[in-house]
Amino acid sequence: MLNVSDLTPAEWCQIFFVANAGFILMLQALPDDMRRALMDYGARRATSRQASAKKGQAEVPKEGFFDVLTSYGQVPHSWFIHFYITSVSWSIFWGWQFVSKGSVMRALAERQHRAAGNEPSSEVELTATLVAWLLMSSQGARRLFECLFVTKPGSSPMWFVHWVLGLAYYTTLGISVWIQGSGAILRSWESPQPIHFTPQIIIGAAVFGFAGAQQNECHRYLAGLKKYTLPSEGWFKYFVCPHYTFECLLYLSLAVVAAPTGCWVNGSILCSLTFVLANVGSTAYGTKIWYAEKFGADKVEGKWIMIPFVF
Ligand SMILES: NC(=O)c1ccc[n+]([C@@H]2O[C@H](COP(=O)([O-])OP(=O)(O)OC[C@H]3O[C@@H](n4cnc5c(N)ncnc54)[C@H](OP(=O)(O)O)[C@@H]3O)[C@@H](O)[C@H]2O)c1
C-alpha cells in the first residue's frame, strides 16, 4: 500500500507531472466543443477565432456552454512570460542554495537521499546535476529573452487554469532538475567531488543546444508573420508545430544529460516530458484543426503535427 509520507521529493514531482499529463489526456476524450473550450488558448481559442471571423476572415463559430464558462478568468496569452520569470527565478534560487549550502536544498536533498540511499541506481552524479541545472537556466533565460524582445505582442487569451498549471510546472521542474543528484550535492558540501563530463552528458547537451537553437528559429519566424497567417517556411514546411517538437526534444535531451549512472534517462525529467507531450500535443492537435478551418484542410495535409512519422 502506498504511504504518502514515505514518498520522496522526486516521487512527488513525478506524480505531479504524470497526474497532470493523465488529466490532459482524459480531456481529449471529451466532445470536441468542450475540449476546445477547456484546452485552446492563443489564436486557436474560440473568442480569437470569433474576432477574426467578425473581421470577415472566416465563418463565425458558435459559442457553447463551456466557451461561456471558460470566458471567465481569461488572461493574456502574453502572460507566458510569467512562466519564464518563474523558471529563471527558481534556477537562481536553487543555484544560490547550492552555493550557500542552503537549508531548503539541504532539507529536500536529505529527505531524497535517505530514501534513495537503498536505491543508488536513481542517483545522479554532480557533473550531470550541475549541467542539467545550467541547461534549464539557459532555457528559461532564452525564453524570457524571446518573450521580451522577439515575440510580437498579441491580444489572444488563455484560461487562468493554463497559467496556474504553467507556474506549477516550472516550479516542479526547477526541483526535478537536481533532486536525483541529492546524494552528490550533499557529498560535495562535505568534500570536493570530481567533475567528469561523460559522452552522454556531452551528447545530451549538444542535442539540447540544437533543439533550443531550432526552437528559437521557429519563434523568430512566428514573430515575423502577419497575424494570423499560415506558417509555411523552415521546419513549418514539415510540421504544424515544430516549436513544440523542439520543446519535447529539449526535455528528452535534458533527461539524458541528468540520467543516473548506468541509466539512459532521468526518471523525474522523463515524467516532465510526459506532461509536455500531453500538453503541447493537444495544443498542436488543436492548431492543426484551426489551420484546416481557417486556411483549408489541404494546406496542412501531409504535415506532421508534432512528432515525425508518429503524430
Ligand atoms: N513545457 C510546456 O508544457 C509548454 C507548454 C506550452 C508551450 N510551451 C512552449 O512555449 C513556446 C510558446 O508556445 P505557445 O503555445 O504560446 O505557441 P503559439 O501558440 O504557437 O504562439 C507563439 C507565438 O506565435 C504567435 N503565433 C502563433 N501562430 C501564429 C500564426 N499562425 N501567425 C502569426 N502568429 C502566430 C502567437 O501569437 P498570439 O500571442 O497572438 O497567440 C504567439 O505570439 C513554445 O516553444 C512551446 O513549446 C511549453
The ligand as an ORCA input file, in Angstrom:
! r2SCAN-3c Opt
* xyz 0 1
  N       6.624     22.990    -21.472
  C       5.336     23.120    -21.719
  O       4.477     22.423    -21.138
  C       4.877     24.129    -22.739
  C       3.507     24.355    -22.888
  C       3.121     25.300    -23.826
  C       4.082     25.959    -24.577
  N       5.385     25.722    -24.390
  C       6.420     26.369    -25.219
  O       6.259     27.765    -25.234
  C       6.509     28.269    -26.545
  C       5.326     29.106    -26.997
  O       4.192     28.252    -27.029
  P       2.750     28.753    -27.427
  O       1.806     27.634    -27.142
  O       2.495     30.081    -26.830
  O       2.938     28.921    -29.022
  P       1.912     29.556    -30.048
  O       0.515     29.472    -29.528
  O       2.221     28.932    -31.368
  O       2.279     31.115    -30.059
  C       3.600     31.573    -30.145
  C       3.588     32.998    -30.697
  O       3.366     32.945    -32.096
  C       2.181     33.652    -32.438
  N       1.527     32.850    -33.464
  C       1.120     31.555    -33.356
  N       0.610     31.132    -34.526
  C       0.690     32.174    -35.378
  C       0.295     32.363    -36.739
  N      -0.268     31.391    -37.443
  N       0.505     33.580    -37.313
  C       1.087     34.573    -36.611
  N       1.477     34.460    -35.317
  C       1.283     33.274    -34.718
  C       1.369     33.772    -31.166
  O       0.540     34.913    -31.235
  P      -0.621     35.240    -30.147
  O       0.107     35.645    -28.882
  O      -1.384     36.348    -30.749
  O      -1.419     33.988    -29.931
  C       2.481     33.885    -30.136
  O       2.970     35.199    -30.084
  C       6.733     27.062    -27.455
  O       8.074     26.896    -27.758
  C       6.244     25.898    -26.650
  O       6.993     24.754    -26.923
  C       5.810     24.815    -23.479
*
